[in-house]
Amino acid sequence: MFEITHSRIMLKDEFVDWLVLGNAGMFDKTHLYCIDYAMRNLPSDSPIIEIGSFCGLSTNILLYYKMVHERDNKLITCDKWMFEGAGSNEF
Ligand SMILES: C[S@@+](CC[C@H](N)C(=O)[O-])C[C@H]1O[C@@H](n2cnc3c(N)ncnc32)[C@H](O)[C@@H]1O
């Protein structure tokens, strides 16, 4: 038996450390590097669409990194609030 592990880049950010204490969510902090990279390298001023904002934690992080990288792109968010079948008769 063996386990393949992937090294992941953890971006440290004090604002996000505090935000996750007060904003409900399921944000995986290893995604911070990706958000920082994407926001830093946005190819245009077209709107950004977030699918699955839940309670807005990732939305607030996206807004924060938009501010950090001085991007004016609109951010459009949505969530269908259907959690993997919860509340349905699938269970
Ligand atoms: C892992 S949670 C998102 C966590 C959130 N980004 C955060 O920072 O806490 C996934 C979310 O995606 C939403 N979702 C799944 N499929 C969707 C779809 N087709 N359109 C909109 N929202 C969707 C679910 O309702 C759920 O709230």
The ligand as a Tripos MOL2 file, in Angstrom:
@<TRIPOS>MOLECULE
LIG
   27    29     1     0     0
SMALL
NO_CHARGES

@<TRIPOS>ATOM
      1 C1        -18.7380   23.4430   -1.2520 C.3       1 LIG1
      2 S1        -20.1390   24.4760   -1.2570 S.3       1 LIG1
      3 C2        -19.4840   26.0530   -1.6180 C.3       1 LIG1
      4 C3        -18.7640   26.6700   -0.5020 C.3       1 LIG1
      5 C4        -18.5880   28.1580   -0.6270 C.3       1 LIG1
      6 N1        -17.9360   28.5340   -1.8760 N.3       1 LIG1
      7 C5        -17.8480   28.6570    0.5770 C.2       1 LIG1
      8 O1        -16.8810   29.4190    0.4350 O.co2     1 LIG1
      9 O2        -18.2320   28.3170    1.6830 O.co2     1 LIG1
     10 C6        -20.8790   24.1440   -2.8490 C.3       1 LIG1
     11 C7        -22.0890   25.0220   -3.1190 C.3       1 LIG1
     12 O3        -22.3940   24.9300   -4.5030 O.3       1 LIG1
     13 C8        -23.7900   25.0220   -4.6790 C.3       1 LIG1
     14 N2        -24.0830   24.4770   -6.0060 N.ar      1 LIG1
     15 C9        -23.8790   23.2150   -6.4540 C.ar      1 LIG1
     16 N3        -24.2570   23.0950   -7.7460 N.ar      1 LIG1
     17 C10       -24.6860   24.3380   -8.1220 C.ar      1 LIG1
     18 C11       -25.2020   24.8620   -9.3450 C.ar      1 LIG1
     19 N4        -25.3590   24.0820  -10.4400 N.pl3     1 LIG1
     20 N5        -25.5410   26.1610   -9.3930 N.ar      1 LIG1
     21 C12       -25.4020   26.9540   -8.2890 C.ar      1 LIG1
     22 N6        -24.9210   26.5120   -7.1100 N.ar      1 LIG1
     23 C13       -24.5670   25.2190   -7.0250 C.ar      1 LIG1
     24 C14       -24.3530   24.2350   -3.4960 C.3       1 LIG1
     25 O4        -25.6670   24.6360   -3.1830 O.3       1 LIG1
     26 C15       -23.3510   24.5870   -2.3780 C.3       1 LIG1
     27 O5        -23.8140   25.6670   -1.5860 O.3       1 LIG1
@<TRIPOS>BOND
     1     1     2 1
     2     2     3 1
     3     2    10 1
     4     3     4 1
     5     4     5 1
     6     5     6 1
     7     5     7 1
     8     7     8 2
     9     7     9 1
    10    10    11 1
    11    11    12 1
    12    11    26 1
    13    12    13 1
    14    13    14 1
    15    13    24 1
    16    14    15 ar
    17    14    23 ar
    18    15    16 ar
    19    16    17 ar
    20    17    18 ar
    21    17    23 ar
    22    18    19 1
    23    18    20 ar
    24    20    21 ar
    25    21    22 ar
    26    22    23 ar
    27    24    25 1
    28    24    26 1
    29    26    27 1
@<TRIPOS>SUBSTRUCTURE
     1 LIG1         1 GROUP 0 **** ****
